[in-house]
């Protein structure tokens, strides 16, 4: 029998909604008074999260820990893969970079020894928490990869966890996906599947019922829930596959803000707060999509700054952006996007791409050198640049986090954007970022900049002033109420998931007191 108080969600494919549903379960069990922790053995994602002690894990597990009301730790996601090129990724183990590996080397040399690490982390979390909510990756039925799987059925076996199989009905083919996945599992793996969740449903449930009955009769396993498609749920996304095509600026939008959708874009959740600002249309503009003439441009973070800078040049997006910047369109660069805006990128250790030195966009008088060691910190800082007085944010205290290997050197006369005053709980005094053109061009390594309401309001009002629009008041910047969003998500999932059946599968009893 599976250990009580452990549940695992696996999917028929990637992007079926496992991360979101695990977040909901973490919140639900917290609401019921349990100490609950998330877990994912191996995550491949460029949206990452920095723990309080400076470890780097997948953003989904950081979000799930937040929903559970606990501090995230590296044990919750012991292996993080951050793709740098098509066949190469940085392997982060227990929060720290181990090495860059090809997919072949990773499978041959790393995965065989990773099983013990995964089991150790599971045992650590099971000893500390009452419930473990485990997330799989991709599909458990990838027959070419199953022999060295550590994240799906191997994890379920190590945790002795019952499995719920999640499928995305919005894509179509949901019954084939569920039945086909079961058929490709080994008999002992099939036994471990305790039921199904159908996710992202938009239709008439009565029309779906014959299909649900067929599925249960064909497989002998229950459908525990049909979860509706959740629009604008407010929970941070894990992967750039969730980003929509840009299209043109929305009619009636007062501010058109374009985020350049780099191939290796990372931590694009930095810009979620902008979507809640009245009058703002935030577009992610990728290759072949119309950049137009936005009111501002954002260059986001990237896992491979050098390769993505080359991409900008191949697509001639660098020239399009330069024309806009020279005409006065404001631009903000975050982390890798900030580094691109300098004069030169030096890569003496081959840390970034192994392509040597590369000329930057030249919008800021600075140079970036990539070092061997990555900086990952939660930070406190204050806005230090006097040139930003017209934003109303000079000396404002802000919070954020760093994930970068690049070290920036500013040229004479250029002002830093901010002063970092605390890193990973330790007091420091370190300049970061840069400002030019009286604040029209600015950048920083600090992710989470727009989560700071004062900066968000100041920057948006600067853009509004440029267009002679009425300025917004602080009360009109709602920010993102993550606690409320977690509660709303939990309420929807409670309504549409058979929680009593789930409790029986997990061996749960009602929390006393």
C-alpha positions as CSV (number, residue, x, y, z in Angstrom):
1,X,0.0,0.0,0.0
2,X,1.3,3.5,-0.7
3,X,2.5,5.6,2.2
4,X,-0.3,7.8,3.5
5,X,-0.2,11.5,3.0
6,X,1.7,11.4,-0.3
7,X,0.2,12.2,-3.8
8,X,1.9,12.5,-7.2
9,X,0.5,14.3,-10.3
10,X,1.9,13.1,-13.6
11,X,0.8,14.2,-17.0
12,X,0.1,12.8,-20.4
13,X,2.4,15.5,-21.8
14,X,4.1,18.7,-20.8
15,X,1.9,21.8,-20.1
16,X,-1.2,19.9,-19.0
17,X,-1.4,21.9,-15.8
18,X,0.4,19.7,-13.3
19,X,2.3,22.7,-11.7
20,X,-0.9,24.7,-11.2
21,X,-2.8,21.7,-9.8
22,X,0.0,20.9,-7.4
23,X,0.0,24.6,-6.3
24,X,-3.8,24.3,-5.6
25,X,-3.3,21.1,-3.6
26,X,-0.5,22.6,-1.5
27,X,-2.9,25.5,-0.7
28,X,-5.9,23.2,0.0
29,X,-3.9,21.0,2.4
30,X,-2.5,24.1,4.1
31,X,-6.0,25.4,4.6
32,X,-7.0,22.0,6.2
33,X,-4.2,22.5,8.8
34,X,-1.6,20.1,7.4
35,X,2.1,20.9,7.0
36,X,2.6,20.2,3.3
37,X,5.6,20.4,1.0
38,X,6.0,20.3,-2.7
39,X,8.5,18.1,-4.5
40,X,9.8,17.6,-8.0
41,X,12.9,15.5,-8.6
42,X,14.0,17.1,-11.8
43,X,12.7,20.3,-13.4
44,X,13.6,21.7,-16.8
45,X,12.7,25.4,-16.7
46,X,14.2,28.8,-17.3
47,X,11.9,30.5,-14.8
48,X,13.8,29.8,-11.6
49,X,13.4,30.7,-7.9
50,X,16.0,31.7,-5.3
51,X,15.6,30.2,-1.9
52,X,16.3,32.2,1.3
53,X,19.9,30.8,1.5
54,X,20.7,31.5,-2.1
55,X,19.9,28.1,-3.7
56,X,18.3,28.0,-7.2
57,X,15.3,25.8,-7.9
58,X,12.4,25.7,-10.3
59,X,10.0,28.5,-9.9
60,X,7.0,26.2,-9.8
61,X,8.3,24.6,-6.6
62,X,9.0,28.0,-5.1
63,X,5.5,29.0,-5.9
64,X,4.1,25.8,-4.5
65,X,6.0,26.3,-1.3
66,X,4.6,29.8,-1.1
67,X,1.1,28.4,-1.5
68,X,1.8,25.9,1.3
69,X,2.9,28.7,3.6
70,X,6.5,27.5,4.0
71,X,10.0,28.5,3.0
72,X,11.2,26.8,-0.2
73,X,14.4,24.7,0.1
74,X,16.6,23.1,-2.5
75,X,15.4,19.6,-1.3
76,X,12.0,20.4,-3.0
77,X,13.7,20.4,-6.4
78,X,17.1,18.8,-6.2
79,X,17.8,18.8,-9.9
80,X,17.1,21.8,-12.2
81,X,18.0,21.8,-15.9
82,X,18.4,25.2,-17.5
83,X,18.7,24.9,-21.3
84,X,21.5,27.0,-22.8
85,X,21.5,25.7,-26.3
86,X,19.4,23.1,-28.2
87,X,21.4,20.1,-26.9
88,X,23.1,21.6,-23.9
89,X,21.9,22.6,-20.4
90,X,23.3,23.8,-17.2
91,X,22.7,21.2,-14.5
92,X,21.9,22.7,-11.1
93,X,22.1,20.3,-8.2
94,X,20.8,21.1,-4.7
95,X,20.6,24.8,-5.7
96,X,24.2,25.1,-7.2
97,X,25.4,24.7,-10.7
98,X,27.2,21.4,-11.2
99,X,28.2,21.5,-14.9
100,X,26.9,22.1,-18.5
101,X,26.0,18.8,-20.0
102,X,24.7,17.5,-23.3
103,X,21.5,15.4,-23.1
104,X,23.6,12.3,-23.9
105,X,26.1,13.0,-21.1
106,X,23.4,13.8,-18.7
107,X,21.6,10.5,-19.3
108,X,24.8,8.4,-19.3
109,X,26.8,10.0,-16.5
110,X,24.5,11.9,-14.2
111,X,21.1,10.1,-14.0
112,X,22.5,6.8,-12.7
113,X,23.8,8.5,-9.6
114,X,20.9,10.9,-9.2
115,X,18.5,8.2,-7.8
116,X,20.1,8.2,-4.4
117,X,19.9,12.0,-4.2
118,X,16.2,12.0,-5.1
119,X,15.5,9.4,-2.5
120,X,17.5,11.4,0.1
121,X,15.4,14.5,-0.5
122,X,12.1,12.6,-0.4
123,X,13.0,11.1,2.9
124,X,14.1,14.5,4.3
125,X,10.8,16.1,3.3
126,X,8.6,13.2,4.4
127,X,10.3,13.3,7.9
128,X,9.5,17.1,8.2
129,X,6.1,17.4,6.6
130,X,2.7,15.7,7.0
131,X,1.9,15.7,3.3
132,X,4.1,15.6,0.2
133,X,2.6,16.9,-3.1
134,X,4.8,15.6,-5.9
135,X,4.9,16.8,-9.5
136,X,6.1,14.7,-12.4
137,X,7.5,16.0,-15.7
138,X,6.4,15.6,-19.3
139,X,4.9,12.1,-19.6
140,X,5.7,8.9,-17.8
141,X,5.3,7.0,-21.0
142,X,8.3,8.2,-23.0
143,X,9.5,4.7,-23.9
144,X,12.9,5.9,-25.1
145,X,13.7,7.6,-21.7
146,X,12.0,5.4,-19.1
147,X,15.0,3.2,-18.4
148,X,16.7,6.2,-16.6
149,X,13.7,8.1,-15.5
150,X,14.1,9.8,-12.1
151,X,11.1,12.2,-12.1
152,X,8.0,10.2,-12.9
153,X,7.4,6.6,-12.0
154,X,10.8,6.3,-10.3
155,X,10.0,9.1,-8.0
156,X,6.5,7.6,-7.3
157,X,8.2,4.3,-6.5
158,X,10.8,5.9,-4.1
159,X,8.0,7.9,-2.4
160,X,5.6,5.0,-2.6
161,X,3.1,7.5,-3.8
162,X,-0.3,7.0,-5.6
163,X,-0.4,8.8,-9.0
164,X,-3.1,10.9,-10.5
165,X,-2.7,11.2,-14.3
166,X,-3.6,14.7,-15.6
167,X,-4.6,15.4,-19.2
168,X,-5.3,18.7,-21.0
169,X,-8.7,18.5,-22.8
170,X,-8.2,21.9,-24.4
171,X,-5.7,20.3,-26.8
172,X,-8.1,17.6,-27.9
173,X,-7.5,13.9,-27.9
174,X,-7.9,13.6,-24.1
175,X,-9.2,10.1,-24.0
176,X,-6.5,8.8,-26.4
177,X,-3.9,10.5,-24.3
178,X,-5.1,8.9,-21.1
179,X,-5.7,5.4,-22.4
180,X,-2.5,5.5,-24.5
181,X,-0.4,6.6,-21.6
182,X,-1.8,3.8,-19.4
183,X,-1.1,1.2,-22.2
184,X,2.5,2.2,-22.4
185,X,3.1,1.8,-18.7
186,X,4.5,-1.3,-17.1
187,X,1.8,-3.3,-15.2
188,X,3.3,-2.3,-11.8
189,X,3.3,1.3,-12.9
190,X,-0.3,1.1,-14.2
191,X,-1.3,-0.3,-10.7
192,X,0.1,2.8,-9.1
193,X,-2.2,5.1,-11.1
194,X,-5.2,5.8,-8.8
195,X,-7.3,8.0,-11.1
196,X,-7.5,10.7,-13.6
197,X,-7.9,14.5,-13.6
198,X,-9.1,16.2,-16.8
199,X,-7.9,19.8,-16.9
200,X,-8.6,23.0,-18.9
201,X,-12.3,22.1,-19.7
202,X,-14.4,24.8,-21.4
203,X,-17.5,23.0,-22.6
204,X,-20.7,21.4,-21.4
205,X,-20.1,18.8,-18.8
206,X,-23.2,16.8,-19.8
207,X,-21.7,16.3,-23.3
208,X,-18.5,15.1,-21.7
209,X,-20.1,12.5,-19.4
210,X,-20.3,9.6,-21.9
211,X,-16.6,10.0,-22.5
212,X,-15.9,9.9,-18.8
213,X,-18.0,6.8,-18.4
214,X,-16.1,5.2,-21.3
215,X,-12.8,6.1,-19.7
216,X,-13.7,4.6,-16.4
217,X,-15.1,1.4,-17.9
218,X,-12.1,1.0,-20.3
219,X,-9.5,1.5,-17.6
220,X,-11.2,0.6,-14.3
221,X,-9.9,3.9,-12.8
222,X,-12.0,6.8,-11.7
223,X,-12.1,10.3,-13.0
224,X,-11.6,12.4,-9.8
225,X,-12.3,15.7,-11.4
226,X,-12.8,17.9,-14.5
227,X,-11.1,21.2,-13.8
228,X,-12.3,24.2,-15.8
229,X,-10.0,26.3,-17.9
230,X,-8.7,29.0,-15.6
231,X,-8.3,32.4,-17.2
232,X,-5.9,34.9,-15.6
233,X,-5.5,32.9,-12.5
234,X,-2.6,35.1,-11.3
235,X,-0.3,32.2,-10.5
236,X,3.2,32.5,-12.0
237,X,3.8,30.3,-15.0
238,X,6.7,27.9,-15.1
239,X,7.6,27.8,-18.8
240,X,7.6,30.1,-21.8
241,X,5.3,27.7,-23.7
242,X,2.5,29.6,-21.7
243,X,3.4,32.9,-23.4
244,X,0.9,33.9,-26.1
245,X,1.7,35.2,-29.6
246,X,2.1,39.0,-29.5
247,X,-0.3,40.3,-32.1
248,X,-0.7,44.0,-32.4
249,X,-1.2,46.4,-29.5
250,X,-4.8,46.1,-28.2
251,X,-7.2,48.7,-29.4
252,X,-7.9,51.2,-26.6
253,X,-4.8,50.4,-24.6
254,X,-3.2,53.6,-23.2
255,X,0.3,52.1,-23.0
256,X,1.8,49.5,-25.3
257,X,4.7,47.8,-23.6
258,X,6.7,45.2,-25.7
259,X,8.8,42.5,-24.0
260,X,11.2,40.9,-26.5
261,X,10.5,37.2,-26.4
262,X,14.0,35.8,-26.6
263,X,14.5,32.1,-27.5
264,X,15.9,31.4,-24.0
265,X,13.8,33.9,-22.1
266,X,14.0,33.4,-18.4
267,X,12.0,34.6,-15.4
268,X,9.5,36.4,-17.6
269,X,7.2,36.4,-14.5
270,X,9.1,39.6,-13.7
271,X,6.6,41.4,-15.7
272,X,3.3,39.9,-14.4
273,X,2.7,43.0,-12.2
274,X,2.4,45.2,-15.4
275,X,-0.6,43.1,-16.5
276,X,-2.6,44.4,-13.5
277,X,-1.9,48.1,-14.2
278,X,-4.9,49.9,-15.7
279,X,-4.4,50.9,-19.4
280,X,-1.3,48.7,-20.0
281,X,-1.1,46.2,-22.8
282,X,1.9,43.9,-22.3
283,X,3.0,42.0,-25.4
284,X,5.7,39.4,-25.7
285,X,7.1,39.9,-29.2
286,X,8.9,37.0,-30.8
287,X,10.5,36.3,-34.2
288,X,8.3,37.3,-37.1
289,X,5.9,39.2,-34.9
290,X,5.2,42.9,-35.3
291,X,7.2,45.1,-32.9
292,X,5.5,48.2,-34.1
293,X,6.1,51.4,-32.1
294,X,5.5,50.6,-28.5
295,X,5.6,53.1,-25.7
296,X,8.4,51.1,-24.0
297,X,10.6,48.1,-24.6
298,X,11.7,45.5,-22.1
299,X,14.7,43.3,-22.7
300,X,14.2,40.4,-20.3
301,X,16.5,37.9,-18.7
302,X,17.9,35.0,-20.7
303,X,19.8,31.8,-19.9
304,X,22.2,32.5,-22.8
305,X,22.8,36.2,-23.3
306,X,25.3,35.8,-26.0
307,X,23.2,33.4,-28.1
308,X,20.1,35.5,-27.7
309,X,22.0,38.7,-28.7
310,X,23.1,36.9,-31.8
311,X,19.4,36.0,-32.4
312,X,18.4,39.6,-32.1
313,X,20.9,40.4,-34.9
314,X,19.8,37.5,-37.1
315,X,16.2,38.7,-36.8
316,X,17.3,42.4,-37.2
317,X,15.4,43.1,-34.1
318,X,18.5,45.0,-32.8
319,X,18.2,47.5,-35.6
320,X,14.4,47.9,-35.1
321,X,14.9,48.5,-31.4
322,X,17.8,50.9,-31.9
323,X,15.7,53.1,-34.2
324,X,13.0,53.2,-31.5
325,X,15.5,53.9,-28.7
326,X,17.2,56.7,-30.7
327,X,13.8,58.2,-31.3
328,X,13.2,58.3,-27.5
329,X,11.3,55.1,-26.7
330,X,12.2,54.1,-23.2
331,X,13.8,50.7,-22.6
332,X,14.4,48.6,-19.5
333,X,16.8,45.6,-19.4
334,X,16.7,42.9,-16.8
335,X,19.7,40.7,-16.1
336,X,20.8,39.3,-19.5
337,X,18.8,41.9,-21.2
338,X,20.6,44.6,-19.2
339,X,24.0,43.1,-20.1
340,X,23.1,43.1,-23.8
341,X,22.7,46.9,-23.7
342,X,26.4,47.5,-22.9
343,X,29.3,47.9,-25.3
344,X,31.1,44.5,-25.0
345,X,30.4,41.0,-23.5
346,X,33.5,39.1,-22.5
347,X,33.4,35.4,-22.0
348,X,36.9,34.4,-21.0
349,X,35.9,31.1,-19.3
350,X,33.3,30.0,-21.9
351,X,30.7,30.3,-19.2
352,X,28.0,31.9,-21.3
353,X,28.4,30.3,-24.8
354,X,32.0,29.6,-25.5
355,X,32.0,32.0,-28.5
356,X,34.5,34.5,-27.1
357,X,33.9,38.2,-27.0
358,X,30.9,39.9,-28.6
359,X,29.9,43.5,-29.2
360,X,26.8,44.6,-27.3
361,X,24.0,46.9,-28.4
362,X,26.0,49.9,-27.2
363,X,23.2,51.7,-25.5
364,X,25.0,51.9,-22.1
365,X,28.6,52.7,-21.5
366,X,29.5,49.5,-19.7
367,X,31.1,46.1,-20.2
368,X,30.1,42.6,-18.9
369,X,32.6,39.8,-18.1
370,X,31.2,36.3,-17.4
371,X,32.7,34.6,-14.4
372,X,32.9,31.0,-13.5
373,X,30.7,31.3,-10.4
374,X,27.0,32.1,-10.5
375,X,25.5,34.7,-8.1
376,X,22.1,33.7,-6.6
377,X,20.8,35.9,-3.9
378,X,17.7,37.4,-2.4
379,X,18.4,41.1,-2.1
380,X,17.3,44.3,-0.5
381,X,18.3,47.5,-2.3
382,X,17.5,51.2,-2.7
383,X,17.1,53.2,-5.8
384,X,20.3,55.4,-5.9
385,X,20.2,57.3,-9.2
386,X,19.5,61.0,-8.8
387,X,18.5,61.1,-12.5
388,X,15.4,59.2,-11.6
389,X,14.0,61.9,-9.4
390,X,11.3,62.6,-11.9
391,X,10.1,59.0,-11.5
392,X,9.7,59.8,-7.8
393,X,11.6,56.7,-6.7
394,X,15.1,57.9,-5.7
395,X,16.0,56.4,-2.4
396,X,13.0,54.0,-2.5
397,X,13.7,50.6,-0.8
398,X,13.1,47.6,-3.0
399,X,13.4,43.9,-2.9
400,X,14.4,41.4,-5.6
401,X,16.7,38.5,-6.4
402,X,19.9,37.9,-8.5
403,X,20.7,35.0,-10.8
404,X,23.7,35.8,-13.0
405,X,27.4,35.1,-13.8
406,X,28.0,38.4,-15.5
407,X,30.0,41.1,-13.7
408,X,29.3,44.6,-15.1
409,X,31.9,47.4,-15.2
410,X,30.4,50.9,-15.7
411,X,32.2,53.5,-17.8
412,X,33.1,57.0,-16.5
413,X,30.2,59.2,-15.9
414,X,27.5,56.6,-16.1
415,X,25.3,56.2,-13.0
416,X,24.3,53.0,-11.3
417,X,20.6,52.4,-10.9
418,X,20.6,51.1,-7.3
419,X,22.6,50.1,-4.3
420,X,22.2,46.6,-3.0
421,X,22.2,46.7,0.8
422,X,21.6,43.1,1.7
423,X,22.4,39.8,-0.1
424,X,21.1,36.5,1.3
425,X,20.7,38.0,4.7
426,X,24.1,39.6,4.9
427,X,24.6,43.4,4.8
428,X,26.6,44.7,1.8
429,X,27.0,47.9,-0.2
430,X,27.2,47.0,-3.8
431,X,26.2,49.2,-6.9
432,X,24.1,47.5,-9.6
433,X,22.5,48.5,-12.8
434,X,23.0,51.6,-15.0
435,X,21.0,54.6,-16.2
436,X,21.4,56.7,-19.3
437,X,19.5,59.3,-21.3
438,X,17.9,60.9,-18.2
439,X,16.3,57.6,-17.2
440,X,15.0,56.6,-20.6
441,X,17.5,53.7,-20.7
442,X,18.0,51.7,-17.6
443,X,18.9,48.2,-16.5
444,X,19.6,46.0,-13.6
445,X,20.5,42.4,-12.6
446,X,17.7,42.5,-10.1
447,X,14.7,40.3,-11.0
448,X,11.4,41.3,-9.4
449,X,11.9,45.0,-10.0
450,X,8.3,45.5,-11.0
451,X,7.0,43.7,-7.9
452,X,7.9,46.9,-6.0
453,X,4.9,49.1,-6.2
454,X,6.7,52.3,-5.9
455,X,9.0,51.6,-8.9
456,X,6.1,50.2,-10.9
457,X,4.0,53.3,-10.3
458,X,6.9,55.7,-11.0
459,X,7.9,54.0,-14.2
460,X,4.3,53.7,-15.5
461,X,3.6,57.3,-14.7
462,X,6.7,58.4,-16.5
463,X,5.4,56.6,-19.6
464,X,1.9,58.2,-19.1
465,X,3.4,61.7,-18.6
466,X,5.2,61.2,-22.0
467,X,1.8,60.6,-23.6
468,X,0.1,63.4,-21.6
469,X,-2.1,60.9,-19.9
470,X,-3.5,61.4,-16.4
471,X,-1.1,60.0,-13.8
472,X,-2.2,57.0,-11.7
473,X,-2.5,57.1,-8.0
474,X,-1.0,54.4,-5.7
475,X,-4.5,53.0,-5.1
476,X,-4.8,52.3,-8.8
477,X,-1.8,50.0,-8.8
478,X,-3.3,46.9,-7.2
479,X,-0.1,44.8,-7.4
480,X,-0.4,41.0,-7.3
481,X,-2.1,39.6,-4.2
482,X,-0.6,36.1,-4.3
483,X,-2.4,35.0,-1.1
484,X,-5.7,35.8,-2.6
485,X,-4.8,34.2,-5.9
486,X,-3.8,30.9,-4.1
487,X,-7.1,30.9,-2.2
488,X,-9.1,31.5,-5.4
489,X,-7.3,28.7,-7.2
490,X,-7.8,26.4,-4.2
491,X,-11.6,27.2,-4.2
492,X,-12.0,26.3,-7.8
493,X,-10.1,23.0,-7.5
494,X,-12.0,22.1,-4.4
495,X,-15.3,22.6,-6.2
496,X,-14.3,20.4,-9.2
497,X,-12.1,17.7,-7.6
498,X,-13.5,14.9,-5.5
499,X,-11.5,15.7,-2.4
500,X,-13.1,12.9,-0.4
501,X,-11.9,10.3,-3.0
502,X,-8.5,12.0,-3.0
503,X,-8.4,11.7,0.8
504,X,-9.2,8.0,0.7
505,X,-6.4,7.4,-1.9
506,X,-3.9,9.2,0.3
507,X,-5.1,7.6,3.5
508,X,-5.9,11.0,5.0
509,X,-8.0,11.6,8.0
510,X,-9.5,15.0,8.9
511,X,-7.1,17.2,10.8
512,X,-8.0,17.3,14.4
513,X,-8.5,20.7,16.1
